C-alpha cells in the first residue's frame, strides 16, 4: 500500500494543531491556539480560509449542523455563520485565569470532551469536561 502525503496550506501558525474533518462541508479544519484562529481547507475548491477568535482557542468540534463548538480561553462558545455569530454556552473555568483549554474531541455519542491545563504547563490545575448534545456540561475529573 502506498500513502501519499501533501501540504494543504503553507500559511504559518504560531501553534497549529487539532485537525478535524468537517464532513458536511468537505473540508479539513485545524486551530492556531496562540494565533487565535480556526483554519479551513476546502477539498473541493482547494481554498484555504480562516476565522479569528478573540481569545486563545484550545479545541473545537463541529455539531450536527456544521456549526463550531469551541473551547476558548473564556469559556465554551458556539460559532455560527463562519464565526460571525457567537453564543456563549458556558463560562466554565472563567475564574481560573491560570488555566486554558487544550485538547478535545467528540465521542461516538456526540459528547464534546475537552480538558484544561495550566498556562505554565507544570501546575496540576487542569480538569476534564464533557458537553452533551443536550447542552449539559459535566466536570468529570480534576
C-alpha positions in Angstrom: 0.0 0.0 0.0 1.3 3.5 -0.9 0.5 6.6 1.1 0.6 10.0 -0.5 1.2 13.0 1.7 0.8 16.6 0.6 0.9 20.0 2.1 -2.6 21.7 2.0 -1.6 25.0 3.4 1.7 27.0 3.7 0.0 29.6 5.9 2.0 29.8 9.1 0.6 29.0 12.5 2.1 30.0 15.9 0.9 26.8 17.5 -1.1 24.8 14.9 -2.8 21.5 15.9 -6.0 19.6 16.4 -7.1 18.7 12.8 -10.8 17.8 12.4 -12.6 16.7 9.3 -15.8 18.6 8.5 -18.0 16.0 6.8 -20.8 18.4 6.0 -18.6 20.9 4.2 -15.9 18.5 3.0 -13.1 20.4 4.5 -10.2 20.0 6.9 -10.0 22.3 9.8 -7.4 23.0 12.5 -6.5 25.6 15.1 -3.8 28.0 15.8 -4.0 28.2 19.6 -1.8 31.2 20.2 -2.7 32.9 16.8 -6.3 32.7 17.9 -7.6 31.3 14.6 -9.5 28.3 13.2 -8.2 27.4 9.7 -10.1 25.6 6.9 -9.0 23.9 3.7 -11.9 23.2 1.3 -11.1 20.0 -0.6 -13.5 20.8 -3.4 -12.2 24.3 -4.2 -8.6 23.9 -2.8 -9.1 27.2 -0.9 -7.6 27.9 2.5 -9.5 30.3 4.8 -9.6 31.1 8.5 -11.7 32.9 11.2 -10.3 34.7 14.2 -11.3 34.3 17.7 -11.0 37.0 20.4 -9.1 34.7 22.8 -6.8 31.6 22.6 -8.6 28.5 21.3 -7.9 25.1 22.8 -10.0 22.9 20.7 -13.3 22.7 18.7 -15.7 20.3 17.2 -18.5 20.5 14.6 -22.1 20.0 15.7 -24.7 18.2 13.7 -25.5 21.3 11.7 -21.9 22.0 10.8 -21.5 24.9 13.3 -18.5 25.1 15.6 -18.4 24.4 19.3 -15.1 25.8 20.6 -13.3 25.8 23.9 -11.9 29.3 24.0 -9.9 30.9 26.8 -13.0 32.5 28.3 -15.5 29.6 28.0 -17.3 27.3 25.6 -18.8 29.1 22.6 -20.9 28.2 19.6 -19.7 29.8 16.4 -22.2 30.0 13.6 -22.1 31.6 10.1 -18.3 31.3 9.9 -17.8 32.9 13.3 -19.8 36.0 12.6 -22.5 34.9 15.2 -21.3 33.7 18.6 -23.2 32.3 21.5 -21.6 31.6 24.9 -22.6 28.1 26.0 -20.7 28.1 29.3 -18.3 30.2 31.3 -16.6 27.1 32.7 -13.2 27.9 34.3 -13.6 31.6 33.5 -12.3 32.4 37.0 -9.3 30.1 36.6 -7.0 32.7 34.9 -4.0 30.4 35.3 -5.6 27.8 33.0 -6.5 27.5 29.3 -8.3 24.8 27.4 -6.3 22.4 25.4 -7.2 19.2 23.5 -10.7 17.9 22.9 -12.7 15.7 20.6 -16.2 14.3 20.2 -17.1 10.7 21.1 -19.5 8.3 19.2 -22.4 9.6 21.3 -21.9 13.2 20.2 -20.4 14.4 23.5 -17.6 17.0 23.2 -14.8 16.0 25.6 -12.2 18.7 26.4 -9.6 19.4 29.0 -7.9 22.4 30.6 -4.3 22.8 31.6 -2.2 25.5 33.3 -0.6 28.1 31.2 2.8 27.4 32.8 2.3 23.7 31.8 3.6 22.5 35.2 0.8 23.1 37.8 -1.7 20.2 38.1 -4.7 22.5 37.9 -6.5 21.1 34.8 -9.8 19.3 34.6 -11.7 17.1 32.1 -15.2 18.0 30.9 -17.9 16.7 28.6 -20.6 18.7 26.9 -23.5 16.6 25.8 -25.6 17.2 22.7 -28.3 18.3 25.1 -26.1 21.2 26.3 -25.4 19.6 29.7 -21.8 20.4 30.9 -20.2 17.9 33.3 -16.9 18.1 35.1 -15.5 14.6 35.0 -12.1 14.8 36.7 -9.8 17.3 38.4 
